């Protein structure tokens, strides 16, 4: 079953805030094979909710939502990838 859409978000370990990943507020086509998130552009466009220097968990789910149960042939929600963001020093 191909999902109509996928939602991709980054959840910050320090402040618990969730940030949409990608240029379309975190919602991408269900057949997409990649999403590109320009973190610098995000920072410039969202000064009211800046990204923290911290560890994040990348989460993805289909139209059924982040707590959908596993079902044969359907996309299973995933939150297994962790990554870190930092601010470069001069």
N, C-alpha and C positions, 0 to 999 in steps of 0.2 A: 504494500500500500504506500504510494508516494504521498507525502504530506503536501498540503497546499502551501503552507508557510512553515518556516522554522524561526524560532526566537533565540537570539544569542545575547547573553548578558555577562558582565563581569561583576562579581560580588567581592567587595573589599573586606579583608579580614580585620582591618583596624576600626573602621567606622560602620561596617554593616550595610553601607549604601550599595545599591545596584545600579550599574551603568550600562546603557544599551551599547552593543558592539556593532560597528559598521556604519555606513553612511545613511542607512534607512531606519534609524532608531531601533536597531536590533532585530527587525523583522526582515527576513530574506525569503526568496522563493524556495519552495520545498525541493526543487531539483538542483539548487546551488551546490557547488562543490568547494567553494571557498568564500570567505568574507574578509575584506581588508578594512582594518580599523586604523585610521590616522590619529594616533593619540595626541599629537601636537595640535592638530586641527580641532580635535574635540576640546582640548583645554582652552583654546582661543575662543571657541564658540559657546562654551558653557562656563563662564567665570563664576557663576552662582553655585556651581557644584564641581569644584576642582578635584582632579584625581589625586589621591594621597600616595605618598611614597610608601608602598606596602605590598603585601602578597594578595593576590586575587584568585578567585576560582571562576573559571569559564564554565557557564552553564548553557545548555541547549535543550530545547524541547519543541515538539510539534504543536499542531492546532489543539491537541487534547490537554495541553498545559503542563507545568513543571512537575506535577505530582501524579501524572498518568501511570497506571500500572502497566507492567510488561505484558505485551500481547503479541502473539506470533504475527509476523508480517508488518508490524508497526514500528515506528521510530521510538526508541526508549529514551526518556530524559537522561541527560548525562551531565555530571558535574565533577568529573575526575581530573581535569587538567588544572594545575595551579601554575601561576606565573607571577613575576614581580615587576613593578614599575619603580623607576628611580629618576631623580633629577641629576643630570650630568653636572659635575663640578668643573670650574675653569682649570 
